[in-house]
Amino acid sequence: MLILDIEHEIRSICARLYFGWEEKNSLPELKNAEVYRGVETQLAKLGLELVNVPECPWYLVRKYKEYDGFSQFNARFQNLEGRHLALILILYTKLLLPLRAGHVPQGTDLSVTFQQIYQTYGKKFVPRNRRTTPENSLRKLMQLLTRLGFLIKTRGQEVYKAGPALYMLHDELLTDIAEASINSLFGVDLSMDESAETEEDME
């Protein structure tokens, strides 16, 4: 490739990544190491990172260190409550953990239906507004997670797959999300418990 061709390619790819993700199959140009580094550099100038998760079907873009810790995650998703966080953990175990743990072959297209989630967990998501049903309450939670990119909903059906934001989660952040969910739902601060245990060990 000529230098001018590479620069044009980089600008074109960055424009396509503007919305936060793009299917890997639609960007074969990023298999070129020089183009890939160029896109990384261009995005870095904007305070963004190009993320290439092996099992993820998309190239992802995030703000620098946006998913590195819970404080950054919480700043990004301020409208998520304990119920949302608990649901994220459930969906992660259904849609991504089997891939990452090697329980299913890489490339397996995992999905879950609304009814599967509702039948197993729905009644645990008690609605704050008693005028609505647990089913409608859970549906609203999943709709919000879909809008935020944690889920991809099959058009015309209540079938869900892992969305780009779900692929961003890693072990340390998942632990923080679990602690925040428990704290929000039950008023238990696990971080305080851990601090107390540490002090006891030191004594």
Backbone as a printed PyTorch tensor [residue, N CA C, xyz], in Angstrom:
tensor([[[  0.8360,  -1.2060,   0.0000],
         [  0.0000,   0.0000,   0.0000],
         [  0.8700,   1.2560,   0.0000]],

        [[  0.4400,   2.2770,  -0.7590],
         [  1.1200,   3.5530,  -0.7050],
         [  0.7570,   4.2730,   0.5840]],

        [[  1.6320,   5.1980,   1.0190],
         [  1.3890,   5.9310,   2.2640],
         [  0.0500,   6.6600,   2.2240]],

        [[ -0.2470,   7.3230,   1.0890],
         [ -1.5030,   8.0550,   0.9730],
         [ -2.6990,   7.1120,   1.0530]],

        [[ -2.5540,   5.9310,   0.4670],
         [ -3.6390,   4.9440,   0.5170],
         [ -3.8750,   4.4900,   1.9520]],

        [[ -2.7880,   4.2610,   2.6940],
         [ -2.9070,   3.8230,   4.0850],
         [ -3.5720,   4.9070,   4.9310]],

        [[ -3.1680,   6.1530,   4.7420],
         [ -3.7440,   7.2500,   5.5110],
         [ -5.2390,   7.3910,   5.2260]],

        [[ -5.6120,   7.2350,   3.9710],
         [ -7.0300,   7.3100,   3.6140],
         [ -7.7910,   6.1510,   4.2530]],

        [[ -7.1910,   4.9670,   4.2290],
         [ -7.8140,   3.7850,   4.8160],
         [ -8.0290,   3.9730,   6.3140]],

        [[ -7.0280,   4.5300,   6.9890],
         [ -7.1080,   4.7590,   8.4310],
         [ -8.2360,   5.7300,   8.7640]],

        [[ -8.3310,   6.8240,   8.0230],
         [ -9.3920,   7.8090,   8.2570],
         [-10.7700,   7.1910,   8.0230]],

        [[-10.8770,   6.3850,   6.9870],
         [-12.1450,   5.7400,   6.6620],
         [-12.5740,   4.7670,   7.7630]],

        [[-11.6230,   3.9910,   8.2790],
         [-11.9280,   3.0200,   9.3370],
         [-12.3250,   3.7320,  10.6180]],

        [[-11.6110,   4.7880,  10.9720],
         [-11.9350,   5.5450,  12.1870],
         [-13.3550,   6.1150,  12.1160]],

        [[-13.7540,   6.5630,  10.9370],
         [-15.1060,   7.0930,  10.7590],
         [-16.1450,   5.9950,  10.9720]],

        [[-15.8310,   4.7920,  10.5150],
         [-16.7730,   3.6740,  10.6710],
         [-16.8520,   3.2000,  12.1160]],

        [[-15.7910,   3.4300,  12.8740],
         [-15.7700,   3.0340,  14.2830],
         [-16.3590,   4.1070,  15.2020]],

        [[-16.8630,   5.1620,  14.6070],
         [-17.3420,   6.3130,  15.3760],
         [-18.4120,   5.9240,  16.3910]],

        [[-19.2870,   4.9640,  16.0410],
         [-20.4010,   4.6090,  16.9160],
         [-20.0200,   3.6040,  17.9970]],

        [[-18.7460,   3.1920,  18.0430],
         [-18.2890,   2.3710,  19.1550],
         [-17.9460,   0.9450,  18.8100]],

        [[-18.4310,   0.4450,  17.6810],
         [-18.0750,  -0.9150,  17.2780],
         [-18.3590,  -1.1230,  15.7920]],

        [[-17.7000,  -2.1080,  15.2420],
         [-17.8960,  -2.4710,  13.8380],
         [-17.5480,  -3.9460,  13.6930]],

        [[-18.3110,  -4.6800,  12.9100],
         [-18.0630,  -6.1050,  12.7260],
         [-16.6850,  -6.3460,  12.1170]],

        [[-15.9780,  -7.3270,  12.6710],
         [-14.6320,  -7.6320,  12.1930],
         [-14.6350,  -8.0500,  10.7270]],

        [[-15.6620,  -8.7880,  10.3270],
         [-15.7360,  -9.2490,   8.9440],
         [-15.8320,  -8.1020,   7.9480]],

        [[-16.3140,  -6.9520,   8.4080],
         [-16.4690,  -5.8080,   7.5110],
         [-15.2200,  -4.9370,   7.4550]],

        [[-14.2200,  -5.2730,   8.2760],
         [-12.9710,  -4.4830,   8.3000],
         [-11.7510,  -5.3940,   8.1250]],

        [[-11.6550,  -6.1040,   7.0110],
         [-10.4810,  -6.9620,   6.7800],
         [ -9.1790,  -6.1630,   6.7010]],

        [[ -9.2990,  -4.8460,   6.4450],
         [ -8.1080,  -3.9930,   6.3580],
         [ -7.3170,  -3.9760,   7.6670]],

        [[ -7.9950,  -4.2080,   8.7830],
         [ -7.3120,  -4.1540,  10.0730],
         [ -6.4250,  -5.3710,  10.3210]],

        [[ -6.4530,  -6.3320,   9.4250],
         [ -5.5110,  -7.4470,   9.5150],
         [ -4.1140,  -7.0160,   9.0900]],

        [[ -4.0410,  -5.8760,   8.4140],
         [ -2.7600,  -5.2650,   8.0540],
         [ -2.2140,  -4.5550,   9.2910]],

        [[ -1.0550,  -4.9960,   9.7780],
         [ -0.4890,  -4.4740,  11.0300],
         [ -0.2630,  -2.9710,  10.9720]],

        [[  0.1650,  -2.4760,   9.8240],
         [  0.4410,  -1.0410,   9.7000],
         [ -0.8460,  -0.2340,   9.7970]],

        [[ -1.8990,  -0.7150,   9.1600],
         [ -3.1910,  -0.0440,   9.2270],
         [ -3.7370,  -0.0960,  10.6550]],

        [[ -3.6090,  -1.2510,  11.2980],
         [ -4.1060,  -1.4190,  12.6650],
         [ -3.4190,  -0.4290,  13.6060]],

        [[ -2.0910,  -0.3340,  13.5170],
         [ -1.3450,   0.6120,  14.3730],
         [ -1.7450,   2.0440,  14.0700]],

        [[ -1.9920,   2.3320,  12.8030],
         [ -2.3920,   3.6820,  12.4220],
         [ -3.7430,   4.0650,  13.0020]],

        [[ -4.6790,   3.1150,  12.9900],
         [ -5.9970,   3.3640,  13.5770],
         [ -5.8670,   3.5590,  15.0840]],

        [[ -5.0620,   2.7300,  15.7390],
         [ -4.8260,   2.8880,  17.1770],
         [ -4.2910,   4.2830,  17.4900]],

        [[ -3.3120,   4.7150,  16.7110],
         [ -2.6950,   6.0260,  16.9360],
         [ -3.6960,   7.1480,  16.7340]],

        [[ -4.4930,   7.0480,  15.6750],
         [ -5.4660,   8.0880,  15.3660],
         [ -6.5320,   8.1850,  16.4570]],

        [[ -6.9900,   7.0310,  16.9260],
         [ -7.9960,   7.0300,  17.9810],
         [ -7.4230,   7.5550,  19.2990]],

        [[ -6.1580,   7.2300,  19.5700],
         [ -5.5070,   7.6800,  20.8060],
         [ -5.4670,   9.2020,  20.8820]],

        [[ -5.3410,   9.8500,  19.7400],
         [ -5.3290,  11.3180,  19.7110],
         [ -6.6550,  11.8910,  20.2010]],

        [[ -7.7020,  11.0810,  20.1020],
         [ -9.0370,  11.5130,  20.5290],
         [ -9.3800,  10.9950,  21.9210]],

        [[ -8.3920,  10.3660,  22.5850],
         [ -8.6310,   9.8090,  23.9110],
         [ -9.3980,   8.5010,  23.8730]],

        [[ -9.2790,   7.7790,  22.7500],
         [-10.0080,   6.5290,  22.5670],
         [ -9.0480,   5.3620,  22.3890]],

        [[ -9.5520,   4.1610,  22.6780],
         [ -8.7640,   2.9410,  22.5120],
         [ -9.4910,   1.9740,  21.5820]],

        [[ -8.7220,   1.3120,  20.7340],
         [ -9.2520,   0.2380,  19.8990],
         [ -9.0830,  -1.0680,  20.6660]],

        [[-10.1740,  -1.8060,  20.8560],
         [-10.1530,  -3.0370,  21.6420],
         [-10.4750,  -4.2100,  20.7280]],

        [[ -9.6100,  -5.2140,  20.7530],
         [ -9.8000,  -6.4050,  19.9250],
         [ -9.8710,  -7.6340,  20.8400]],

        [[-11.0850,  -7.9780,  21.2750],
         [-11.2940,  -9.1430,  22.1310],
         [-11.4260, -10.3670,  21.2260]],

        [[-10.6020, -11.4090,  21.4240],
         [-10.5750, -12.5440,  20.4960],
         [-11.9400, -13.1620,  20.2060]],

        [[-12.7590, -13.3750,  21.2440],
         [-14.0240, -14.0610,  21.0340],
         [-15.1530, -13.1410,  20.5920]],

        [[-14.8560, -11.8530,  20.4680],
         [-15.8670, -10.8560,  20.1240],
         [-15.9520, -10.6740,  18.5990]],

        [[-17.1520, -10.6230,  18.0320],
         [-17.2880, -10.4580,  16.5780],
         [-17.0830,  -9.0350,  16.0920]],

        [[-16.8640,  -8.0920,  17.0320],
         [-16.6830,  -6.6980,  16.6490],
         [-15.3070,  -6.1860,  17.0860]],

        [[-14.8180,  -5.1930,  16.3550],
         [-13.7680,  -4.3160,  16.8730],
         [-14.4910,  -3.2700,  17.7140]],

        [[-13.9870,  -3.0220,  18.9180],
         [-14.6470,  -2.1190,  19.8540],
         [-13.8140,  -0.8680,  20.0770]],

        [[-14.4870,   0.2130,  20.3930],
         [-13.8150,   1.4700,  20.7220],
         [-14.3530,   1.9570,  22.0580]],

        [[-13.4690,   2.3610,  22.9440],
         [-13.8840,   2.8790,  24.2420],
         [-13.0540,   4.1150,  24.5680]],

        [[-13.5670,   4.9140,  25.4940],
         [-12.7490,   5.9930,  26.0310],
         [-11.6020,   5.3740,  26.8120]],

        [[-10.4870,   6.0440,  26.8610],
         [ -9.2890,   5.5030,  27.4940],
         [ -9.5840,   5.0470,  28.9180]],

        [[ -9.3170,   3.7720,  29.2000],
         [ -9.4800,   3.1560,  30.5220],
         [-10.9190,   3.2000,  31.0390]],

        [[-11.8960,   3.2960,  30.1180],
         [-13.2880,   3.4430,  30.5370],
         [-13.8060,   2.2330,  31.2980]],

        [[-13.2800,   1.0490,  30.9940],
         [-13.7480,  -0.1700,  31.6460],
         [-12.6690,  -0.7790,  32.5470]],

        [[-11.6330,  -0.0360,  32.8890],
         [-10.5390,  -0.6000,  33.6760],
         [-10.9350,  -0.8720,  35.1260]],

        [[-11.7640,  -0.0340,  35.7030],
         [-12.1730,  -0.2060,  37.0950],
         [-13.6170,   0.2030,  37.2720]],

        [[-14.1830,  -0.1030,  38.4470],
         [-15.6010,   0.1590,  38.6440],
         [-15.9100,   1.6520,  38.6860]],

        [[-14.9880,   2.4720,  39.1800],
         [-15.2610,   3.9160,  39.2370],
         [-15.4520,   4.4760,  37.8310]],

        [[-14.6110,   4.0260,  36.8770],
         [-14.7630,   4.4650,  35.4970],
         [-16.0510,   3.9120,  34.8930]],

        [[-16.3140,   2.6330,  35.1850],
         [-17.5260,   1.9900,  34.6780],
         [-18.7610,   2.6970,  35.2090]],

        [[-18.7620,   3.0240,  36.4900],
         [-19.8990,   3.6780,  37.1160],
         [-20.1150,   5.0750,  36.5580]],

        [[-19.0290,   5.7590,  36.2390],
         [-19.1440,   7.0860,  35.6400],
         [-19.7510,   7.0000,  34.2390]],

        [[-19.4450,   5.9260,  33.5380],
         [-19.9630,   5.7210,  32.1700],
         [-21.4400,   5.3430,  32.1890]],

        [[-21.8410,   4.5320,  33.1760],
         [-23.2190,   4.0390,  33.2280],
         [-23.8700,   4.4410,  34.5480]],

        [[-24.0930,   5.7280,  34.7120],
         [-24.5800,   6.2550,  35.9870],
         [-26.0090,   5.8320,  36.3100]],

        [[-26.7830,   5.4690,  35.2960],
         [-28.1920,   5.1430,  35.5410],
         [-28.4140,   3.6660,  35.8460]],

        [[-27.3390,   2.9020,  36.0590],
         [-27.4880,   1.4900,  36.3910],
         [-27.6060,   1.3090,  37.9030]],

        [[-28.6340,   0.5830,  38.3180],
         [-28.8540,   0.3030,  39.7340],
         [-28.4390,  -1.1350,  40.0330]],

        [[-28.6430,  -1.5380,  41.2950],
         [-28.2690,  -2.8850,  41.7020],
         [-28.9250,  -3.9640,  40.8740]],

        [[-30.2030,  -3.7670,  40.5060],
         [-30.9120,  -4.7630,  39.7170],
         [-30.3030,  -4.9070,  38.3250]],

        [[-29.9010,  -3.7780,  37.7410],
         [-29.2530,  -3.8180,  36.4320],
         [-27.9230,  -4.5750,  36.5120]],

        [[-27.1530,  -4.2800,  37.5550],
         [-25.8450,  -4.9160,  37.7130],
         [-25.9930,  -6.4230,  37.9060]],

        [[-26.9940,  -6.8160,  38.7120],
         [-27.2350,  -8.2430,  38.9250],
         [-27.6130,  -8.9230,  37.6140]],

        [[-28.4220,  -8.2560,  36.8040],
         [-28.8380,  -8.8270,  35.5230],
         [-27.6580,  -8.9230,  34.5640]],

        [[-26.7660,  -7.9430,  34.5900],
         [-25.5640,  -8.0030,  33.7590],
         [-24.7510,  -9.2490,  34.0900]],

        [[-24.6100,  -9.5450,  35.3700],
         [-23.8470, -10.7280,  35.7900],
         [-24.5190, -12.0150,  35.2970]],

        [[-25.8350, -12.0810,  35.3980],
         [-26.5720, -13.2550,  34.9250],
         [-26.3690, -13.4370,  33.4230]],

        [[-26.4900, -12.3560,  32.6820],
         [-26.3480, -12.4280,  31.2280],
         [-24.9240, -12.8010,  30.8280]],

        [[-23.9480, -12.3030,  31.5900],
         [-22.5590, -12.6540,  31.3070],
         [-22.3430, -14.1590,  31.4550]],

        [[-22.9050, -14.7530,  32.5060],
         [-22.7170, -16.1930,  32.7190],
         [-23.4020, -17.0150,  31.6300]],

        [[-24.4530, -16.4670,  31.0290],
         [-25.1750, -17.1820,  29.9770],
         [-24.5440, -16.9960,  28.5990]],

        [[-24.0550, -15.7930,  28.3310],
         [-23.6870, -15.4410,  26.9640],
         [-22.1840, -15.3870,  26.6910]],

        [[-21.3730, -15.1900,  27.7250],
         [-19.9300, -15.0550,  27.4880],
         [-19.0690, -16.0260,  28.2810]],

        [[-19.4350, -16.2870,  29.5250],
         [-18.6000, -17.1510,  30.3590],
         [-18.3410, -18.5270,  29.7260]],

        [[-19.3370, -19.1690,  29.1140],
         [-19.0530, -20.4660,  28.4890],
         [-17.9610, -20.3980,  27.4240]],

        [[-17.8990, -19.2900,  26.6920],
         [-16.8480, -19.1110,  25.6830],
         [-15.4940, -18.8890,  26.3330]],

        [[-15.4620, -18.0010,  27.3070],
         [-14.1930, -17.6340,  27.9320],
         [-13.6330, -18.7500,  28.8070]],

        [[-14.5160, -19.5760,  29.3450],
         [-14.0680, -20.6890,  30.1840],
         [-13.7720, -21.9440,  29.3610]],

        [[-14.0200, -21.8890,  28.0610],
         [-13.7450, -23.0390,  27.2070],
         [-14.7810, -24.1410,  27.2970]],

        [[-15.9630, -23.8190,  27.8020],
         [-17.0160, -24.8290,  27.9230],
         [-17.6880, -25.1150,  26.5870]],

        [[-17.5800, -24.1740,  25.6570],
         [-18.0970, -24.3660,  24.3010],
         [-17.0090, -23.9130,  23.3270]],

        [[-17.0050, -24.4170,  22.0930],
         [-15.9760, -24.0210,  21.1200],
         [-16.0600, -22.5320,  20.7850]],

        [[-14.8940, -21.9200,  20.5350],
         [-14.8720, -20.5390,  20.0930],
         [-15.6710, -20.4070,  18.8040]],

        [[-16.4130, -19.3260,  18.7050],
         [-17.2490, -19.1170,  17.5350],
         [-18.6760, -19.5790,  17.7270]],

        [[-18.9670, -20.2500,  18.8500],
         [-20.3350, -20.6730,  19.1370],
         [-21.2190, -19.4470,  19.3250]],

        [[-22.3450, -19.4440,  18.6520],
         [-23.2510, -18.2950,  18.6940],
         [-24.2410, -18.4840,  19.8400]],

        [[-23.9110, -17.9560,  21.0010],
         [-24.7550, -18.1260,  22.1860],
         [-25.8610, -17.0710,  22.2210]],

        [[-27.0220, -17.4990,  22.6510],
         [-28.1420, -16.5700,  22.7830],
         [-29.0380, -17.0400,  23.9260]],

        [[-29.9170, -16.1610,  24.3470],
         [-30.8630, -16.4900,  25.4170],
         [-32.1620, -15.7550,  25.1160]],

        [[-33.2840, -16.3660,  25.4420],
         [-34.5670, -15.7190,  25.2290],
         [-35.0200, -15.0060,  26.4980]],

        [[-35.9180, -14.0570,  26.3140],
         [-36.4730, -13.3630,  27.4700],
         [-37.1500, -14.3550,  28.4110]],

        [[-37.9050, -15.2950,  27.8570],
         [-38.6390, -16.2480,  28.6880],
         [-37.7010, -17.1320,  29.5050]],

        [[-36.5530, -17.4870,  28.9530],
         [-35.5830, -18.2850,  29.7020],
         [-35.0830, -17.5340,  30.9290]],

        [[-34.7880, -16.2620,  30.7490],
         [-34.3320, -15.4420,  31.8800],
         [-35.4780, -15.2410,  32.8690]],

        [[-36.6480, -14.9620,  32.3640],
         [-37.7850, -14.6870,  33.2550],
         [-38.1720, -15.9100,  34.0750]],

        [[-38.2240, -17.0730,  33.4420],
         [-38.6380, -18.2850,  34.1510],
         [-37.6800, -18.6440,  35.2860]],

        [[-36.3880, -18.3500,  35.0900],
         [-35.3960, -18.7090,  36.1060],
         [-35.2030, -17.6120,  37.1490]],

        [[-35.1820, -16.3520,  36.6840],
         [-34.7960, -15.2630,  37.5850],
         [-35.8450, -14.1610,  37.7290]],

        [[-36.8660, -14.1800,  36.8820],
         [-37.7660, -13.0260,  36.7780],
         [-38.3670, -12.5570,  38.0810]],

        [[-38.8260, -13.4860,  38.9140],
         [-39.5090, -13.0990,  40.1460],
         [-38.5590, -12.5280,  41.1920]],

        [[-37.2570, -12.6740,  40.9550],
         [-36.2790, -12.0780,  41.8740],
         [-36.1290, -10.5790,  41.6200]],

        [[-36.5360, -10.1380,  40.4130],
         [-36.4360,  -8.7210,  40.0750],
         [-37.7650,  -8.0510,  40.4070]],

        [[-38.0090,  -7.9220,  41.6970],
         [-39.2730,  -7.3590,  42.1650],
         [-39.3570,  -5.8940,  41.7440]],

        [[-40.4140,  -5.5040,  41.0500],
         [-40.5310,  -4.1100,  40.6020],
         [-40.7360,  -3.1580,  41.7620]],

        [[-40.1220,  -1.9760,  41.6460],
         [-40.3410,  -0.9660,  42.6770],
         [-41.7810,  -0.4650,  42.6410]],

        [[-42.2940,  -0.3540,  41.4220],
         [-43.6720,   0.0910,  41.2480],
         [-44.5780,  -1.1340,  41.2500]],

        [[-45.3310,  -1.3110,  42.3160],
         [-46.1460,  -2.5130,  42.4590],
         [-47.2770,  -2.5760,  41.4330]],

        [[-47.4860,  -1.4840,  40.6960],
         [-48.5500,  -1.4920,  39.6940],
         [-48.1170,  -2.2360,  38.4350]],

        [[-46.8380,  -2.5460,  38.3260],
         [-46.3580,  -3.3140,  37.1810],
         [-46.0280,  -4.7330,  37.6290]],

        [[-45.8850,  -5.6230,  36.6750],
         [-45.6280,  -7.0340,  36.9930],
         [-44.1280,  -7.3000,  36.9520]],

        [[-43.6640,  -8.3840,  37.6080],
         [-42.2500,  -8.7500,  37.5100],
         [-41.8070,  -8.9460,  36.0660]],

        [[-42.6950,  -9.4620,  35.2310],
         [-42.3610,  -9.6850,  33.8190],
         [-42.0820,  -8.3700,  33.1060]],

        [[-42.9460,  -7.3970,  33.3060],
         [-42.7370,  -6.0940,  32.6680],
         [-41.5130,  -5.3870,  33.2450]],

        [[-41.2920,  -5.5590,  34.5420],
         [-40.1320,  -4.9530,  35.1820],
         [-38.8410,  -5.5030,  34.5850]],

        [[-38.7660,  -6.8370,  34.4320],
         [-37.5760,  -7.4470,  33.8470],
         [-37.4080,  -7.0300,  32.3920]],

        [[-38.5140,  -6.9290,  31.6830],
         [-38.4380,  -6.5280,  30.2700],
         [-37.8460,  -5.1210,  30.1390]],

        [[-38.2300,  -4.2150,  31.0410],
         [-37.6950,  -2.8510,  31.0070],
         [-36.2060,  -2.8330,  31.3260]],

        [[-35.7760,  -3.6820,  32.2610],
         [-34.3510,  -3.7760,  32.5860],
         [-33.5580,  -4.2320,  31.3650]],

        [[-34.0690,  -5.2270,  30.6640],
         [-33.3640,  -5.7560,  29.4940],
         [-33.3870,  -4.7610,  28.3420]],

        [[-34.4590,  -3.9960,  28.2430],
         [-34.5220,  -2.9610,  27.2070],
         [-33.4510,  -1.8980,  27.4220]],

        [[-33.2440,  -1.5030,  28.6820],
         [-32.2090,  -0.5100,  28.9820],
         [-30.8260,  -1.0690,  28.6690]],

        [[-30.5640,  -2.3080,  29.0760],
         [-29.2550,  -2.9050,  28.7990],
         [-29.0210,  -3.0570,  27.3010]],

        [[-30.0850,  -3.2440,  26.5470],
         [-29.9630,  -3.3020,  25.0850],
         [-29.5810,  -1.9320,  24.5360]],

        [[-30.2280,  -0.8780,  25.0310],
         [-29.9060,   0.4810,  24.5680],
         [-28.4680,   0.8550,  24.9030]],

        [[-27.9550,   0.3490,  26.0250],
         [-26.5900,   0.6780,  26.4490],
         [-25.5360,  -0.2110,  25.7950]],

        [[-25.9580,  -1.1770,  24.9960],
         [-25.0020,  -1.9930,  24.2580],
         [-24.5620,  -3.2740,  24.9350]],

        [[-25.1740,  -3.6230,  26.0650],
         [-24.8250,  -4.8800,  26.7240],
         [-25.4640,  -6.0730,  26.0220]],

        [[-26.5600,  -5.8190,  25.3390],
         [-27.2780,  -6.8700,  24.6360],
         [-27.5790,  -6.4540,  23.2020]],

        [[-27.6870,  -7.4400,  22.3390],
         [-28.1760,  -7.2430,  20.9860],
         [-29.4480,  -8.0730,  20.8540]],

        [[-30.5440,  -7.4140,  20.5170],
         [-31.8250,  -8.1110,  20.4080],
         [-32.1040,  -8.4700,  18.9550]],

        [[-32.5090,  -9.7120,  18.7330],
         [-32.8880, -10.1460,  17.3990],
         [-34.1620,  -9.4330,  16.9850]],

        [[-34.1360,  -8.8360,  15.8160],
         [-35.2700,  -8.0280,  15.3710],
         [-36.5510,  -8.8630,  15.3000]],

        [[-37.6000,  -8.3490,  15.9320],
         [-38.8900,  -9.0100,  15.8900],
         [-39.0340, -10.1660,  16.8540]],

        [[-37.9850, -10.4670,  17.6160],
         [-38.0410, -11.5760,  18.5650],
         [-37.4320, -11.1360,  19.9020]],

        [[-37.7550, -11.8740,  20.9490],
         [-37.1450, -11.6010,  22.2520],
         [-36.0060, -12.5840,  22.4880]],

        [[-35.0640, -12.5710,  21.5420],
         [-33.8570, -13.3870,  21.6230],
         [-32.6810, -12.4290,  21.7180]],

        [[-31.8010, -12.6590,  22.6770],
         [-30.7140, -11.7260,  22.9600],
         [-29.3490, -12.4040,  22.8320]],

        [[-28.3880, -11.6340,  22.3150],
         [-26.9970, -12.0670,  22.2580],
         [-26.1360, -11.0350,  22.9810]],

        [[-24.9140, -11.4040,  23.2800],
         [-24.0050, -10.4780,  23.9650],
         [-23.7140,  -9.2800,  23.0800]],

        [[-23.8380,  -8.0950,  23.6730],
         [-23.5210,  -6.8730,  22.9550],
         [-22.1040,  -6.4160,  23.2400]],

        [[-21.6410,  -5.3890,  22.5350],
         [-20.2590,  -4.9070,  22.6830],
         [-19.8620,  -4.5710,  24.1150]],

        [[-20.7620,  -3.9240,  24.8660],
         [-20.4150,  -3.5260,  26.2360],
         [-20.1840,  -4.7380,  27.1310]],

        [[-20.8930,  -5.8380,  26.8630],
         [-20.7110,  -7.0460,  27.6690],
         [-19.3260,  -7.6400,  27.4330]],

        [[-18.8420,  -7.5450,  26.1920],
         [-17.5120,  -8.0640,  25.8660],
         [-16.3970,  -7.2660,  26.5370]],

        [[-16.6880,  -6.0430,  26.9430],
         [-15.6810,  -5.1970,  27.5850],
         [-15.3840,  -5.6490,  29.0190]],

        [[-16.2800,  -6.4060,  29.6160],
         [-16.1350,  -6.7750,  31.0190],
         [-15.0160,  -7.7910,  31.1990]],

        [[-14.2620,  -7.6350,  32.2890],
         [-13.1720,  -8.5480,  32.6140],
         [-13.3130,  -8.9660,  34.0700]],

        [[-12.5080,  -9.9400,  34.4920],
         [-12.6960, -10.5750,  35.8010],
         [-12.7240,  -9.5800,  36.9540]],

        [[-11.7620,  -8.6720,  36.9870],
         [-11.6890,  -7.7230,  38.1110],
         [-12.9100,  -6.8140,  38.1430]],

        [[-13.3180,  -6.3450,  36.9720],
         [-14.4800,  -5.4670,  36.9040],
         [-15.7550,  -6.2240,  37.2590]],

        [[-15.8570,  -7.4860,  36.8470],
         [-17.0220,  -8.2950,  37.1810],
         [-17.1410,  -8.4840,  38.6940]],

        [[-16.0020,  -8.6600,  39.3680],
         [-16.0100,  -8.7760,  40.8220],
         [-16.5270,  -7.4930,  41.4650]],

        [[-16.0720,  -6.3500,  40.9520],
         [-16.5310,  -5.0600,  41.4740],
         [-18.0240,  -4.8590,  41.2300]],

        [[-18.4910,  -5.2810,  40.0530],
         [-19.9130,  -5.1610,  39.7330],
         [-20.7400,  -6.0190,  40.6830]],

        [[-20.2560,  -7.2280,  40.9740],
         [-20.9650,  -8.1140,  41.8950],
         [-21.0500,  -7.4870,  43.2820]],

        [[-19.9580,  -6.9050,  43.7590],
         [-19.9500,  -6.2770,  45.0790],
         [-20.8900,  -5.0750,  45.1210]],

        [[-20.8680,  -4.2780,  44.0510],
         [-21.7370,  -3.1020,  44.0010],
         [-23.2020,  -3.5070,  43.9470]],

        [[-23.4890,  -4.5930,  43.2360],
         [-24.8680,  -5.0810,  43.1390],
         [-25.3710,  -5.5450,  44.5080]],

        [[-24.5530,  -6.3210,  45.2150],
         [-24.9390,  -6.8110,  46.5450],
         [-25.1220,  -5.6480,  47.5130]],

        [[-24.2120,  -4.6820,  47.4380],
         [-24.2970,  -3.5190,  48.3170],
         [-25.5720,  -2.7320,  48.0670]],

        [[-25.9110,  -2.5720,  46.7710],
         [-27.0970,  -1.8000,  46.4150],
         [-28.3850,  -2.5160,  46.7860]],

        [[-28.4250,  -3.8300,  46.5650],
         [-29.6510,  -4.5890,  46.7910],
         [-29.8850,  -4.9300,  48.2570]],

        [[-28.7750,  -5.1970,  48.9820],
         [-28.9210,  -5.6980,  50.3500],
         [-28.2610,  -4.8260,  51.4110]],

        [[-27.6010,  -3.7340,  50.9880],
         [-26.9590,  -2.8530,  51.9400],
         [-25.7350,  -3.4540,  52.5870]],

        [[-25.0850,  -4.4050,  51.8870],
         [-23.8790,  -5.0530,  52.4170],
         [-22.6740,  -4.5040,  51.6790]],

        [[-21.7490,  -3.8950,  52.4130],
         [-20.5440,  -3.3360,  51.8150],
         [-19.4110,  -4.3430,  51.9640]],

        [[-19.1560,  -5.1200,  50.9100],
         [-18.1320,  -6.1580,  50.9770],
         [-16.7350,  -5.5900,  51.0900]],

        [[-16.5220,  -4.4030,  50.5420],
         [-15.1900,  -3.8090,  50.6150],
         [-14.8260,  -3.5040,  52.0560]],

        [[-15.8340,  -3.1010,  52.8730],
         [-15.5830,  -2.8320,  54.2880],
         [-15.2560,  -4.1290,  55.0100]],

        [[-15.9500,  -5.2190,  54.6510],
         [-15.6810,  -6.5140,  55.2660],
         [-14.2670,  -6.9700,  54.9800]],

        [[-13.8310,  -6.7610,  53.7240],
         [-12.4830,  -7.1690,  53.3490],
         [-11.4420,  -6.3600,  54.1020]],

        [[-11.7170,  -5.0450,  54.2930],
         [-10.7800,  -4.1930,  55.0280],
         [-10.6560,  -4.6630,  56.4670]],

        [[-11.7890,  -5.0410,  57.0600],
         [-11.7690,  -5.5030,  58.4470],
         [-10.9780,  -6.7990,  58.5660]],

        [[-11.1610,  -7.7080,  57.5920],
         [-10.4310,  -8.9720,  57.6150],
         [ -8.9370,  -8.7270,  57.4910]],

        [[ -8.5610,  -7.7570,  56.6380],
         [ -7.1500,  -7.4360,  56.4470],
         [ -6.5330,  -6.9220,  57.7440]],

        [[ -7.2860,  -6.0460,  58.4600],
         [ -6.7800,  -5.4910,  59.7000],
         [ -6.6220,  -6.5860,  60.7570]],

        [[ -7.5800,  -7.5470,  60.7980],
         [ -7.4890,  -8.6360,  61.7390],
         [ -6.2890,  -9.5220,  61.4620]],

        [[ -6.0260,  -9.7500,  60.1690],
         [ -4.8760, -10.5740,  59.7990],
         [ -3.5780,  -9.9170,  60.2480]],

        [[ -3.5180,  -8.5810,  60.1380],
         [ -2.3110,  -7.8510,  60.5030],
         [ -2.0700,  -7.9290,  62.0100]],

        [[ -3.1850,  -7.9930,  62.7730],
         [ -3.0320,  -8.1010,  64.2260],
         [ -2.5410,  -9.4790,  64.6130]]])
